[in-house]
Amino acid sequence: MRRRVAIVLFNLGGPDSPAAIKPFLRNLFSDPAILRVPFFVRFFLARIIAGTRVKPATENYALLGGKSPLLELTRQQAAALEARFDDVEAKCFIAMRYWHPFSLETAKEVKAWAPDEIVLLPLYPQYSSTTTGSSLTAWHGAAVRAGLVARTTTLCCYPTDAGYIAATTAIVRSAYNDARSLIDPTIPLRVLFSAHGLPEKIVQAGDPYQAQIEETTAAVLAEWGEPGLDWVVCYQSRATPVKWIGPSTDQEIERAGRDGVAVLVVPIAFVSEHSETLVELDVEYRDLAERSGVRGYFRVPAQNSDPGFIAALAGLVRRALDLGPGLCSHAGGRTCPADRSDCPFTGRSRSVPPTASLSE
């Protein structure tokens, strides 16, 4: 009989109805990886922040039919990924962090399927303690509660994986060429590699996310090889009233208006369309670009179920299986610089020890 391999896809999740928006936001801001304050403060602060964001979030999701498209897109990715395996019996499961299906629901499903091996695959190419780390912590607790015991390999990140970079670059190159064909050839076109931001103090504490965003961008630029390209890395989606890493995407859009250039926005940290691409980038930032006098505004689509991207994920799963149980990156071992103390390969990480199976 073929090996039964459960592939667990991690993502943030999103509300599946207008009624789910408020509890989704409460779950998000109640996460100690997001709001790093004492529990009794976080309990009240999460409710305050969620309360202030319900109205604008409801308006944003109304533009998307009242719910997030993320779960359905992730299901499509899961189906496409399953189809890439014929030498093992692979089945993809989805574990969302802040809305259904939660990790405990999924862990119970995985246990019922009785796999020989499990591969934990985050749909966050760049590691952060606030995304992958938080999802792994939730999964670890859920696996214990579900009584799930199986050989488990955890892929922590793949910011410069060759397959992922090639697939991403192909999408970016195509969008750039399309944008270039739609504007006057005398108008410069600037590329904004836009990623979700983080509070500066989290990065200063050793989170590797910003460094990995820069590595991904550098790898895409090297693969692309476009001469004389005007580009910048920037950050979007500020959510709390503290200092966040920059420059911000809105600042870069305003600067593009002052410089008299067009922009092509690349959602470099997102592999699926959701509110931060379909609303923040496509609606809010487009409006900002028009008001700022930007001479053309274009956006690269997320990977979704792009065949090259799915092939890259399949390659990552195969290599993880070859490495065996424990923690791995796309390169096998640790890739973070020594000063990134929240790398999951260090003891300070909130996720998983490097030699431990999450279900042990």
C-alpha positions, 0 to 999 in steps of 0.5 A: 500500500502507498504511504498516506501523507497528510499535508496541512496547509496553514493560513490566517483564515477570514470571516465566512459571513458578516456575523463572523467579522467581529469574532474573527477580529477578536480572535486575531487581536487576542493572539499573544503573538499579535498583541504582546502585552500581559493577558489581562491587558490583551483581553480588554485591548483586543475587544477595544481594537476589534470593536473599532475595526468592525465597521470598516472591516464590514464595509470592506468585506461587503465589497467581497460579497460579505465574506473572505474568499480565502478559504475557497481559494485555499481549498482550490490550492489544496485540490491542485496540490493533491493532484501533484502526487501519484507515488503517495496517497496525499490528502490536503487539510486546511488549518486556519488560525482565526476562523474555521476550520480551526486547528483542532477541527483539522487535527481531528480530521487528520487523526480520523484519516490515519496518515503514516506521515504529516507535513505541515506546510504554511502558506506564508513563504516568509517566517514570522512568529506572528504568522507561521509561529502562531499557527504552529503553536496552535497546531501543537496544542490542537494535535495534543488535544486530538490525540494525533500521533504521527511522524511529522515534518514541519516546513518553517519557510521558503523565502528563496526556494527556487521553484517558488521564486521562479513561479512568482517571478513569471507572474510579476514579469507578465504583469510588468509587461502588461502594465508597460504596454498600457502606459506611455513608454516615456512614463517610468514604471516603479515596482512596489514590493508590498508586504504585510507590515509588523510592529517594529519592536517585533522585528527588533526582538529577532523576528526574521520576517523583514529580512526574509521579505528582502531576501524574497525580493532580491531573489525575484529581482535576480531571477527577473534580470530586468535592467534598470528597474526602479523598485522598493520594498514597502509595508501595508496593513498597519493595525495597531497604534505603535511604530511599524516597519517601513516605508509604508505602501501608502507613503510610497504611492504618494511619493510615486505621485510626486515623482511623476511615475506609474506603479506596479504593486507586487503583494510579495508576502501573499500567495492568495487573494484576500481583503488585503489585496482585493480591497486594500490594494485594489480599492483603497490604494488605487484611490490613493494613487489617483488622488496622489497623481500617480500616472498609472496604477497596476497590481500583480495577482497573487499566486492562488492556484498558478500551476508553477506555484503549486508545482513549487509547493509539491516540490517542497513537500517532497523534500520535507518528506525526504528529510524526515520528521522534525523542522526544516526550511526549504534549504534543509536547515536554518537560513536566518542570520544569527541575530534573528533569535525568533527563528524557529531553529532557536530555543526562543522561538514560539513555534516548535523545537528543531528536533521535535514532532508537533504530535509528540 
